[in-house]
Every structure is written in structure tokens, then in C-alpha cells.
Amino acid sequence: MRYKVTFAVGLALGYVLGTRAGRERYEQLKKSARGIAQNPAVRNAAESAGQTGREYAGKALATVSHKVGDAMPASLAGRVRGLRDRAGGGAEDEWGTSNT
């Protein structure tokens, strides 16, 4: 029972402190997060990680399809193939980052 009361008090305290920070603090945090996301170094790292992931997905498809053969569901094979095709296009993805 003591832990439930402690949890409830902590929850209430967190709510009160959070509401006191209010909309202004929320907007400040949102602006900081947007600035970090738009930083060229961060964008390049995200693009590089995405490209590497697509390369590994293509390699995994080739390895798994060779070992599993026709037992692999067509939906999975199509999804990985779609990722591989998108990687070579150089167009922007749904997050607005280019795949170059």
C-alpha cells in the first residue's frame, strides 16, 4: 500500500511540475529537437544509417531466399525488394531525407 501511495504522489507531483512548465517549455523543447534534426551532420548520419540498413536488408534477402527458397512469404520478399529498389533511386523518402 505504501508503494501505491508513493507512486500516486510522484505521479501527481510530476503532473503539477509538468503543467507549470507549460506550453512555453514544450515549444522550446520542440524547437531544440527540430534544430537537432535539421543539423546537416545528424541528417548525414541518418541517411548513412538508412543506406547501410537497406544494403544489409538486400543481402539478407539474397541469403535467406537462397536457403529458404519458396517457403519465404511473397509479402516479405516484396517488402525487402521494395527497400532495395528505393535505395538506388536517389529520391526523397517519406521522412524527407534523400537516399543518395
C-alpha positions, -999 to 999 in steps of 0.1 A, spaced: 0 0 0 29 24 8 43 19 -27 10 27 -43 7 59 -23 43 69 -31 36 62 -68 4 83 -67 22 112 -50 50 110 -75 26 110 -104 7 140 -90 40 159 -84 52 151 -119 19 163 -134 20 196 -114 56 203 -123 49 194 -159 19 217 -162 39 245 -146 65 242 -173 36 246 -197 33 253 -233 64 276 -234 87 249 -223 71 224 -247 77 248 -276 113 254 -265 120 216 -264 102 212 -298 124 239 -313 156 223 -299 146 189 -313 138 203 -347 172 222 -347 190 189 -340 170 170 -366 179 196 -392 216 197 -384 235 185 -415 257 162 -395 227 145 -380 209 142 -413 240 127 -430 244 102 -402 207 92 -405 210 89 -443 241 68 -439 225 45 -414 194 41 -436 215 33 -466 235 7 -446 203 -8 -434 189 -11 -469 222 -28 -480 220 -53 -452 183 -60 -460 192 -68 -496 220 -91 -485 197 -108 -460 170 -113 -487 196 -130 -510 209 -152 -482 175 -162 -468 158 -167 -502 187 -190 -512 184 -210 -480 146 -209 -476 136 -209 -512 99 -209 -519 90 -211 -482 95 -173 -478 63 -154 -479 59 -133 -511 49 -103 -490 82 -103 -471 102 -108 -503 83 -79 -519 89 -56 -490 127 -61 -490 128 -58 -527 110 -25 -525 135 -13 -500 163 -23 -523 147 -6 -553 141 26 -533 177 28 -522 190 32 -558 165 59 -568 181 89 -551 147 103 -544 135 115 -511 118 90 -487 87 96 -466 108 115 -440 122 140 -464 157 126 -465 174 117 -497 187 82 -504 219 93 -521 
